[in-house]
Amino acid sequence: MNIIKRTCATCAAFNPTATDDEEACGNLTFITENYGTPQALGREPGAADWCPSHKTHDEDKAEDAAIVTYWQRLGIAPRMGLSDEPGNQG
């Protein structure tokens, strides 16, 4: 069994090259420092941080496959990230 240290650096949602116009976390997670105090501050996560929304790339792919299987059992064609706008249909 492979044990991966669960940090933002190993998360599928983490963007290590985020700019001012982009989020570092695709899950829109913020790290709260000094939680419960008047000085509590939120900041974007860094590579060494961790949160409960963490998923490795393998876990993310497995979740996507499970969702597709569920949709297929309901008779719904998976959209695979397509929007409902005209011209973006499968």
C-alpha positions in Angstrom: 0.0 0.0 0.0 1.3 3.5 -0.9 0.9 6.1 1.8 1.0 9.6 0.5 1.4 12.5 2.8 -1.9 14.3 2.6 -0.8 17.9 1.9 -2.1 20.5 -0.6 0.9 19.6 -2.8 -0.5 16.1 -3.4 -4.1 17.3 -3.9 -5.9 17.3 -7.3 -7.5 20.7 -6.6 -4.2 22.5 -5.8 -2.7 25.0 -8.3 0.9 25.6 -7.4 1.3 28.3 -10.1 -1.8 30.4 -9.1 -1.6 34.0 -10.0 -3.4 37.0 -8.4 -6.4 36.2 -10.7 -6.5 32.5 -9.8 -7.2 30.5 -6.7 -4.5 28.2 -5.3 -7.2 25.7 -4.3 -9.9 24.6 -6.7 -12.0 23.6 -3.8 -11.9 27.3 -2.6 -10.6 26.2 0.7 -9.0 28.8 3.0 -6.7 28.1 5.9 -7.6 29.9 9.1 -4.8 31.0 11.4 -5.3 31.8 15.0 -8.8 30.2 14.9 -11.2 31.3 17.6 -9.3 34.5 18.4 -9.9 38.1 17.4 -6.8 37.9 15.3 -8.1 35.0 13.1 -7.1 35.4 9.5 -7.9 33.4 6.4 -5.4 32.8 3.7 -5.0 30.6 0.6 -3.5 27.2 1.3 0.2 26.6 0.6 1.8 23.3 -0.5 2.4 22.1 3.1 -1.2 22.7 4.3 -4.0 20.2 4.5 -7.8 20.2 4.6 -10.7 17.6 4.7 -11.5 18.2 1.1 -8.1 16.8 0.0 -8.2 14.2 -2.8 -5.2 12.8 -4.6 -5.4 12.5 -8.4 -6.2 8.8 -8.1 -8.9 9.4 -5.6 -10.4 12.1 -7.9 -10.4 9.8 -10.9 -12.0 7.0 -8.8 -14.8 9.4 -7.6 -15.4 10.6 -11.2 -15.7 6.9 -12.3 -18.2 6.2 -9.5 -20.3 9.2 -10.4 -20.4 8.1 -14.1 -21.4 4.6 -13.1 -24.2 6.0 -10.9 -25.5 8.2 -13.7 -25.4 5.4 -16.2 -27.5 3.2 -13.8 -30.1 6.0 -13.7 -30.1 6.2 -17.5 -28.4 9.6 -17.6 -25.6 10.2 -20.1 -22.5 11.6 -18.2 -21.9 15.2 -19.3 -18.2 15.2 -18.4 -18.0 18.9 -17.5 -20.1 20.1 -20.4 -22.4 23.1 -19.7 -26.1 23.3 -20.6 -25.4 26.0 -23.2 -26.4 25.3 -26.8 -23.4 24.0 -28.8 -21.9 22.3 -25.8 -23.9 19.1 -25.9 -22.0 15.8 -25.9 
